[in-house]
Amino acid sequence: MPFSRTQLTAPSAVAAAFVLLLLPASSPRPGARRAHVPAKRSPSPRTSPIPNLPGKRLVTHIVDYPPGVRSAEHRHAGSAFILAYVVSGEIRSQVDDEPVRVYRAGETFFENPGAHHRVSENASDTKPARLLAVLIVDAAEKELVISSSQ
């Protein structure tokens, strides 16, 4: 299944490391009031080789979504497996053809390699949201985010 959710405690999520690398904002879906500004992601990703998985590395980011902000549709590197953890607020997300869902603080979702992240936005027009995630990718991968328009 390309899209699933589990509940993690904050300590286990912190131990796992998080963060999702996202693209700048795009125009909102019809009928939605979404700002045309990008989500604020950590200035530079943290990265580390994975000792027991030769040829793989872990890449992490923190993404802050001001109220009403969304990211453009995108895919990640073909080798990227992603765990996304909602630290605060609510994130509306859709991966591949799964239904659009709202994830609240403490919930997670996954993206399989090659998955199409169709919706990624703050579900609130008044409160900020923060997403943390981890990407496990081939060590040689350079481009971690691919715009769906490419």
TITI-29896 format. One record per residue: residue in one letter; y, z negated, x of N, C-alpha, C in turn. Coordinates in steps of 0.02 Angstrom, whole numbers, padded with zeros to 5 digits, always signed. Layout:
residues N
AYZXYZXYZX
...
//
This chain:
residues 150
M-00059+00000+00043+00000+00000+00000+00061+00000+00045
P+00109+00045+00035+00166+00051+00078+00218-00004+00068
F+00215-00041+00014+00269-00087-00002+00238-00149-00031
S+00249-00206+00000+00222-00268-00027+00270-00324-00013
R+00257-00381-00043+00302-00437-00034+00262-00501-00026
T+00287-00546+00015+00257-00611+00024+00313-00662+00031
Q+00297-00725+00023+00345-00778+00031+00333-00811+00099
L+00384-00817+00141+00379-00850+00205+00426-00910+00205
T+00407-00962+00241+00454-01017+00251+00503-00997+00305
A+00561-01027+00306+00610-01010+00357+00583-01019+00428
P+00548-01074+00444+00523-01081+00513+00474-01026+00532
S+00429-01007+00487+00381-00954+00505+00416-00887+00513
A+00468-00876+00473+00505-00814+00479+00544-00811+00544
V+00574-00867+00563+00611-00869+00626+00563-00858+00684
A+00504-00888+00681+00455-00879+00734+00432-00807+00738
A+00429-00774+00682+00406-00704+00681+00459-00656+00709
A+00523-00675+00704+00580-00632+00724+00589-00578+00671
F+00651-00559+00660+00664-00514+00605+00714-00461+00624
V+00732-00425+00571+00790-00383+00571+00776-00310+00560
L+00815-00280+00521+00807-00211+00503+00866-00170+00526
L+00851-00118+00562+00903-00073+00587+00919-00024+00531
L+00982-00024+00510+01001+00018+00453+01057+00066+00470
L+01063+00117+00430+01116+00167+00439+01179+00145+00404
P+01234+00178+00420+01296+00165+00382+01288+00182+00309
A+01334+00158+00270+01330+00167+00197+01338+00240+00178
S+01311+00257+00121+01319+00323+00092+01348+00316+00023
S+01358+00371-00011+01384+00367-00079+01333+00332-00123
P+01356+00293-00171+01310+00256-00214+01272+00300-00261
R+01217+00274-00287+01178+00311-00335+01219+00316-00399
P+01205+00365-00442+01245+00374-00502+01248+00310-00544
G+01307+00293-00566+01316+00235-00609+01324+00169-00571
A+01311+00169-00507+01316+00107-00469+01385+00099-00439
R+01408+00038-00432+01471+00025-00399+01455-00003-00330
R+01447+00040-00282+01429+00020-00214+01484+00044-00168
A+01504+00000-00122+01558+00017-00075+01536+00070-00026
H+01584+00108-00001+01572+00161+00048+01584+00135+00119
V+01560+00075+00133+01566+00047+00200+01497+00028+00225
P+01486+00030+00290+01419+00014+00315+01404-00061+00313
A+01340-00077+00307+01319-00145+00317+01334-00163+00389
K+01348-00226+00403+01364-00247+00471+01299-00270+00505
R+01278-00233+00556+01217-00253+00591+01233-00283+00658
S+01186-00319+00686+01198-00350+00751+01220-00296+00801
P+01267-00312+00845+01296-00262+00889+01245-00227+00935
S+01195-00263+00956+01144-00230+00997+01077-00263+00980
P+01026-00222+00972+00961-00250+00954+00931-00290+01011
R+00892-00339+00994+00852-00375+01044+00786-00338+01048
T+00760-00331+01107+00697-00295+01116+00654-00329+01168
S+00589-00326+01159+00543-00357+01206+00476-00321+01203
P+00444-00309+01261+00376-00282+01260+00330-00333+01227
I+00276-00310+01197+00227-00354+01166+00167-00358+01214
P+00157-00414+01248+00107-00418+01301+00036-00401+01279
N+00017-00419+01219-00052-00406+01197-00059-00341+01158
L-00006-00301+01156-00008-00234+01125+00024-00184+01174
P-00014-00164+01225+00015-00119+01275+00045-00057+01243
G+00104-00038+01267+00138+00022+01241+00180+00009+01179
K+00183-00054+01156+00223-00072+01097+00278-00120+01117
R+00333-00119+01078+00386-00167+01088+00410-00193+01021
L+00443-00249+01022+00472-00281+00963+00547-00271+00967
V+00577-00247+00913+00650-00237+00910+00675-00276+00849
T+00728-00315+00859+00755-00354+00803+00829-00342+00793
H+00851-00350+00732+00922-00345+00712+00935-00395+00656
I+00999-00411+00648+01024-00448+00590+01071-00401+00555
V+01064-00395+00489+01107-00351+00450+01141-00391+00396
D+01207-00390+00397+01247-00423+00345+01273-00372+00296
Y+01263-00385+00232+01287-00342+00179+01343-00378+00142
P+01406-00357+00152+01459-00385+00110+01445-00368+00037
P+01478-00401-00010+01467-00386-00080+01473-00311-00095
G+01426-00284-00133+01429-00215-00156+01413-00162-00104
V+01387-00180-00045+01376-00132+00009+01303-00107+00008
R+01295-00044+00026+01228-00013+00031+01222+00026+00096
S+01162+00039+00116+01149+00082+00175+01122+00149+00151
A+01131+00199+00191+01108+00266+00174+01031+00269+00173
E+01004+00317+00135+00932+00329+00136+00912+00347+00207
H+00854+00323+00228+00833+00335+00297+00758+00324+00306
R+00734+00344+00364+00667+00329+00388+00677+00297+00456
H+00625+00266+00481+00627+00239+00549+00580+00279+00593
A+00581+00264+00657+00538+00299+00704+00467+00303+00676
G+00433+00358+00691+00366+00369+00664+00315+00315+00680
S+00327+00277+00733+00281+00224+00752+00302+00156+00725
A+00359+00152+00692+00388+00087+00672+00354+00056+00612
F+00328-00004+00621+00306-00047+00566+00359-00101+00560
I+00383-00113+00498+00441-00157+00489+00426-00214+00440
L+00447-00274+00461+00447-00332+00417+00521-00347+00405
A+00542-00351+00342+00610-00369+00325+00609-00436+00287
Y+00652-00481+00306+00656-00548+00278+00727-00560+00253
V+00734-00579+00190+00800-00593+00162+00818-00665+00178
V+00870-00672+00219+00893-00739+00240+00936-00771+00186
S+00981-00732+00157+01025-00758+00105+01045-00703+00057
G+01063-00722-00003+01083-00673-00053+01024-00636-00082
E+01037-00576-00107+00986-00535-00138+00993-00463-00115
I+00938-00432-00096+00937-00363-00072+00896-00321-00121
R+00926-00267-00144+00890-00218-00186+00862-00166-00138
S+00797-00152-00146+00763-00107-00099+00712-00063-00135
Q+00704-00003-00108+00650+00041-00131+00624+00079-00070
V+00560+00076-00060+00527+00112-00006+00477+00161-00037
D+00481+00223-00015+00439+00277-00041+00445+00280-00117
D+00390+00287-00153+00393+00295-00225+00380+00230-00263
E+00381+00174-00226+00373+00109-00259+00434+00096-00303
P+00428+00051-00352+00486+00036-00394+00541+00001-00354
V+00602+00008-00378+00658-00028-00348+00647-00102-00365
R+00658-00145-00314+00648-00217-00325+00705-00255-00294
V+00718-00314-00319+00768-00358-00290+00730-00415-00255
Y+00745-00425-00191+00715-00477-00151+00767-00531-00139
R+00746-00593-00148+00792-00650-00141+00778-00687-00076
A+00824-00731-00058+00816-00770+00004+00746-00800+00008
G+00714-00791+00066+00647-00816+00078+00592-00766+00065
E+00608-00708+00036+00558-00658+00021+00558-00604+00075
T+00501-00570+00081+00494-00517+00131+00468-00453+00099
F+00478-00398+00134+00445-00336+00116+00430-00299+00181
F+00385-00250+00176+00362-00213+00234+00375-00138+00225
E+00384-00104+00281+00389-00031+00281+00337-00005+00330
N+00293+00037+00306+00243+00068+00349+00274+00124+00390
P+00243+00141+00446+00269+00197+00486+00280+00259+00443
G+00338+00290+00452+00354+00352+00416+00379+00342+00345
A+00382+00280+00322+00404+00267+00254+00477+00289+00244
H+00494+00308+00183+00562+00329+00165+00596+00270+00130
H+00647+00243+00162+00684+00187+00132+00740+00217+00089
R+00727+00223+00024+00771+00257-00022+00831+00215-00044
V+00820+00150-00055+00874+00105-00077+00873+00044-00032
S+00932+00025-00007+00941-00036+00033+01012-00058+00022
E+01021-00110-00021+01089-00129-00038+01093-00202-00060
N+01153-00229-00055+01166-00295-00082+01162-00290-00158
A+01122-00332-00189+01114-00330-00261+01174-00360-00298
S+01218-00393-00261+01276-00426-00291+01341-00391-00273
D+01386-00388-00321+01453-00362-00308+01502-00418-00288
T+01478-00481-00288+01522-00537-00274+01500-00582-00217
K+01436-00582-00198+01410-00626-00146+01381-00586-00088
P+01390-00609-00026+01360-00573+00031+01285-00584+00033
A+01251-00542+00072+01179-00549+00083+01164-00536+00156
R+01111-00566+00181+01091-00557+00251+01017-00542+00254
L+01001-00490+00293+00932-00468+00301+00913-00474+00375
L+00855-00502+00388+00828-00507+00455+00760-00471+00454
A+00744-00436+00508+00680-00401+00509+00657-00388+00580
V+00596-00365+00585+00568-00348+00651+00536-00279+00647
L+00548-00239+00698+00516-00173+00703+00467-00177+00761
I+00406-00157+00749+00357-00148+00802+00351-00073+00812
V+00369-00050+00872+00372+00022+00886+00340+00038+00953
D+00326+00102+00962+00303+00125+01027+00358+00110+01078
A+00339+00088+01137+00388+00069+01188+00434+00128+01206
A+00409+00189+01202+00448+00248+01222+00495+00273+01167
E+00490+00248+01106+00533+00272+01051+00606+00260+01068
K+00646+00311+01061+00719+00306+01074+00758+00302+01008
E+00744+00348+00962+00780+00351+00898+00742+00309+00847
L+00771+00252+00827+00737+00206+00782+00754+00218+00709
V+00810+00252+00695+00831+00266+00627+00844+00340+00620
I+00814+00371+00569+00823+00442+00558+00852+00451+00488
S+00911+00481+00484+00943+00493+00419+00899+00539+00377
S+00895+00525+00313+00856+00567+00267+00886+00636+00260
S+00949+00645+00281+00981+00710+00276+00964+00753+00336
Q+00930+00726+00387+00913+00765+00447+00851+00806+00434
//
